[in-house]
Structures are given as C-alpha cells and as structure tokens.
Amino acid sequence: MKLLAIEKEQQQIDHESTKQLLRKEAEAVYQLQQKNIICEIYFNEHNCAIIILECPNKSEAKAILDKLPLVKNGLIEFQITELKPYTGLTWLISI
C-alpha cells in the first residue's frame, strides 16, 4: 500500500545545534530507502518533508516514522494518508 506522509514541525529546528540528530535522521531515512519502505522523499516550500512510503497499512507506516530521530525527540510529526489508485480514466473507456 502506498502512503503519503507530510511532516509538521512541532518546534523550530535549529540546524546548528542539532547537527548530530539531523545526521542520524538522514541515516535512518537512507536505511528505509534501502529497504524500499521510503519510495520518494522531498521537501516542500516550507522545508517540511513529504514522503511516499510503501507499507502494509497506515498503522505500520506510523510505527516506522515514529522511530525517526526527529519524531522521537518531539521536533516533528507526520500526517499520514493512504493513497489509492486513480480510477478516473475509466470514464474514457466504454464498458
């Protein structure tokens, strides 16, 4: 199942004082990419992470993201939404 996770900062992140934590976050994201759990990751215009995950369900995605260092330290959280296949093209096909 594909899921969309959108980061929401819980408090301002000072990149200078959290360098080690940010490095651990990057390492954790890298490991999740290597396991094909994180399929894509971006930053939006507000510098918040946008992640496309592949997981069996929404609760497992939450459990995985909750283990990220920035989440564990209360700096960010994620809003998770299940993505379903687009079926609108069926209107172009006569059945």
N, C-alpha and C positions, 0 to 999 in steps of 0.2 A: 504494500500500500504506500502511495506517495503522500507525504505530508509537507505542509508549509509551516515553517517556524519563523516568527518575527520577533526580534529582540526588543525589549523595552528596558531602558536603563532605570534602575531603582535609586541610584545616586550617581552623581558626577564621577567619572573615572579620571583620575589624574595619571596620565600615561607615564610620567616621570617616576612617580613613587610606586607604581605597580608593574614595573618592567618585568620582574620575575614571574608575577602572576600572569601577565599577558603572554609571556613565553610559554608557560605551562598550558594556557588556553590554546595557543597555536599548536602545541604538540598534541593536545587532546583532539583538536579538530583534524589534524593530519592523520592520527590513528583511525578516527571514524571514517575519514575519506578512504583510507587503505582497506577498511572493512566493507566498503560500499554502502555504508549507512548514510553518510552525507554524500549526496549526489552532486549538489551545487551549493555554493555559498557566495554571497555578495554583501556589499554594504549599500544602504540606500543613501539618499541625500542628507539624512540626519546622522550618518555614520553608525547606524544600527544594523546588525547582521540580519540577513534574510537567508534562510537555509531551506533547501529542498532535501528531505530525508526519505529513505526507503526503510520502512519498519512494518512489522505485522499489524500494529494497531497504534492508536493515539496514546494510550497509556504507556506503552513501551517507549515511544518517542520521548515522552515527558521524562520518564525514568532515565533515559540516556542523557538528555540535555541537562537534567538536574545534577549530573555528575561533573559537568564542565566547571572548571575552577572559578570563573566569574559568577556563575549561578550559585555554586556552593558558598561563595563569600558574600552573597547578597547584593552584588553590584548590578546584576541584570536578571531578567526572567524572560521567558518566551511564551508568546501566544501561539498555540498550535492548531492548525486547521487541516482537516482531511481533504485531499484533492481527489476528485472523481473525474473519470474520462468525459471529455466534451462530446455530447451526442447531438449537437445542433446540426451537423452536416446531414443527418438522416432526413432532414426536411428537403434536401436537394435530390434525394433518391426516391423514385416511385417504388412503392412496395405492393 
